[in-house]
Each structure stands twice: as C-alpha cells, then as structure tokens.
Amino acid sequence: MTYNPAANLAPLGNVVSSLTADTDFETVKLNGYDTDNGHSFTVTKKKYAQTFNFFADLRYWPAFGDPDQQSSGAYIFRVTNGTTKSIRYSQF
C-alpha cells in the first residue's frame, strides 16, 4: 500500500460542520474542522460547569525501512529519517 499525499482527501458527500450530543451529565459538541489541528470538539460537564476543548485527527508516521539496518516491524517502531512530526493520514 502506498500513501498518496497529492490525492483529494476532502470528505465526500454532505459535511457536518456542527453536531451536538447532550445528556443529563454532559454536552459534546463538534465545532468544525481546523486545517492545522483536525476536528474541534467541546465537552461540557454540567454538574461541575466545566468546559474542555480538544482536537482529534487521524495521523501517522512513515515507517523506517532499510535492508542494511533494523527496520520498523512487529516489536520495533522506527520513523523514517528522524521524523518528529506526524503526517495527516485523512480528513475523516
């Protein structure tokens, strides 16, 4: 499998920009999408009047593969070329 970063990763079909789930205890709201951080969420705990903001995004690191060195495998994960930042895998 080969990842193609030039592929169109835009969601297909209708895109929901805001969605709220509410219970007696908390409210979870999807606030939208930020191109740098991913999907933005707000969780409000009603009993404590506390609100938490966070982002979620699906990302990955390219695996290291070199026949002359220890490659990434089942027990060892080694990123390629010392990469420290993850790469966006998809815009779900």
N, C-alpha and C positions, 0 to 999 in steps of 0.2 A: 504494500500500500504506500502510495506517495501522496504527501500533502501538497496541495497547490495553493500557495498564498495569493495568487492572482485570481482565483476563482471568485465568482459572485457569492458572497456569504450572506447576502441580505435575506431576511426571512421571506418565505413565500406565503402568499395569501394575506389574510387580514392580520394586522399587527395591533395588539392591545397595548395602548400607551399607559393605561392606568387600570388597576384592578384592586379591589378591597375584599378581604375576608375578615369577618367580625364574629366574635364570640362574647360570652359574658365576661371573659377574663382578659382578652387582648384583641387588638386590631392589627392585621398585617396588610400593608399596602404596597403594591408595585407602583413606583413613582414614574418609571420610564427607563430609558436607556441612555447611558453616557458612553461615548465612543472610547474614552480612556479607561474607564473603570468597569463597565458592564452594566447589568441591570441594577437599578437603585430600589431598595426596599426600606420601609419604615415599620418597626414593630412598636406598638404602644401597649404597655402593661397597665391596664385600667386601675387595678387595686392600688398600685404604687404611684400612679400618674407619672410614669417614666416612659420616655421615647428613645428608641435606639435606631440609628441609621446605619445601613451597611450596603455593600455592593456584592454581586455574585456574577462570576463569568467562568466559562469553561476554557482552560488554558493547558498548555503542555510545554515540555522542554524537548528539543531534539536529542535523541539518544546517541551516545558516542559509539562509533564502530570503526575499528582499525584492526586488520588481521595481525599486525605486529605487536599490539598492546592489548591489555584487558579491555574487552568491550562491555557495553551495558548488557545485562542479562537478567536471569531469574532472581539472583541474590544481590547483584550489584547494579546500582543505577549511577551512571556517569554521563553528565551532559557533554555535548559536543563543544569543543573549543573554549571551555571555561565559561560558557554562557551563564549569566546570573539572573537574567530577566526571562520570564516566561513569554510564550507566544500565544496570541489569541487563536484558539482552535476553531471556534464557531461563534456565530451570533445567534443563539437559540431563541 
